[in-house]
Amino acid sequence: MTTFSYSITDLSHYESDLIEVTWESDDEAVSFGNDIAREMLERMPELARRGWSVSVYDSRRRLVSVVPIGAVS
């Protein structure tokens, strides 16, 4: 099991506090990042064109994935 961290970011000026979740694999962590992005887009469709993303980091705070909120379906 690995602890992954997630944040909401505009990739330049803002990054939210990190939340941590434990998963078996990078694939599960990225899938959860997609779920976060999809839910945010459903609740706040205005984020689709604003360049916001969900960043996924591994336990060493290395970037695993960036999920653009406007690109999920």
Rosetta blueprint (number, residue, H / E / L):
1 M L
2 T E
3 T E
4 F E
5 S E
6 Y E
7 S E
8 I E
9 T E
10 D L
11 L L
12 S L
13 H L
14 Y L
15 E E
16 S L
17 D L
18 L L
19 I E
20 E E
21 V E
22 T E
23 W E
24 E L
25 S L
26 D H
27 D H
28 E H
29 A H
30 V H
31 S H
32 F H
33 G H
34 N H
35 D H
36 I H
37 A H
38 R H
39 E H
40 M H
41 L H
42 E H
43 R H
44 M L
45 P H
46 E H
47 L H
48 A H
49 R H
50 R L
51 G L
52 W L
53 S E
54 V E
55 S E
56 V E
57 Y E
58 D L
59 S L
60 R L
61 R L
62 R L
63 L E
64 V E
65 S E
66 V E
67 V E
68 P E
69 I H
70 G H
71 A H
72 V L
73 S L
